[in-house]
Amino acid sequence: MILMTLIILFTVIIVPLLDVIGYKRIEREKSSKARMQFYYYLITIEWLIVGAIFLVSYLNGISMKELGFIFQFETISNFLYFIGGLLTSTIVLFFVLSRIPFYRKMLEKQLSLIEHMLPASIKERLVFALGAITAGICEEIIYRGFLFHYFSQAPFELSTTMIMIVTSVIFGLAHIYQGWKGVIVTGLVGFLMARFYVNSGTLIIPIILHIIIDLRFAVLPNLNKKSNTSIALEK
């Protein structure tokens, strides 16, 4: 339990501070190099945390099922059909929403929270996409699978709803580099992912949804005017 607590303290306190430092550098330099280094940092730190979680879980006899890795599909074919249907419906939904002025305005506000780290070149988009996949896998393991198990085993009793709220707050605060608006937005997304996790009983669904949500920023054009200006200047 001590090692698990240390992992959480590192994730909740140290990592957000490092994130703020890295993002401030991007804001200051506004360069492709700074963005790329931030992408690589995020990918590395999240996989290191997940590696530590797996190691500590192994040492403490915690199974992968206890961390949320439960395959609830009868066959691989059913799983692949599910993935295909989810991807198709999500892409169609985003396409339809992108045609709605209200959604476009909301998306612009969301982009403004992370405008300095948005990818500009093809190379940046590829690395950003790798980061999106990493975030989808690692953050769901950390903030849903691991934290849910940790709080469910805590000496003080917490209801499932309270665990969902607590883990979502922690998830939101982990994105403090995006500002308080970013904390609120990601906290709400975290609660949504927690609900999917609880309802489905597996991390697979929130992982897939998380990856899709983050991949938007790698494939969609930068709608924020400031971001477009910075891209034009770099070209």
C-alpha positions, 0 to 999 in steps of 0.5 A: 500500500505504501508503494501504491501511495507513493506512485499516487503522490508522484502522479498527483503532485510531481507530474503536474508541476513538470507538466506546467514547466513544460507547457510554460516553455512551449508558451514562451518559445512557441517552437516546434522543438519545444512542442516535440519535446513536450510530446515525448516527455508526456509519452515517457512519463505516462509509460513510466508510471504505468510500468511502476503500477504493473511492477507494484501490482505484481509485487502485491499480487494484484491481478490485471483483472483487478486493474480493469483488464477484463475482456467481456467479448465472446470472441475476437470478431465481436470485439473487432466489430465493436471497435469498427462500429464505435469508430465509425459512429464516432467519426460520423458524429464528429463530422456532423457536429463540425457542421454545427456553428455552436459546436465549432465555437465550443471546439474553438474554446477547447482548442484555446486551452491547449493552443500552444501544444497543438501540432502544426507539421505532419511530423508533429501530428504523428508524434501527437497521435502517438501521445494520444494513444499513450494517453488513452491507454496510460491515463485510463490505467492510472486514473481509472483502473489503478485509482479505483482499485486503490480507493476501493481497498483504502481503510476508509470506505468510499462509495462507487460514486464518490470514487468516481468523483475523487478520481475525476477531480484528480484527473482534472488537476493532472491537467492543471497546465491547461488552466482551470478551465482545462481542469474542469473540462478534463475533470468532466471527461474523466467522470464520463470515462469513470462512468463508462468504466463502472457501467461496462466493468472493463477498461477497454471501452474508456481506453478506446473512447479516450484515444478517439477523443484525444486523436481529434486534435491530431487530425482536425485542422486548427480552428483556433485563430491564434493557433493558425497564426502561429502555424503560419509564422512557422511556415 
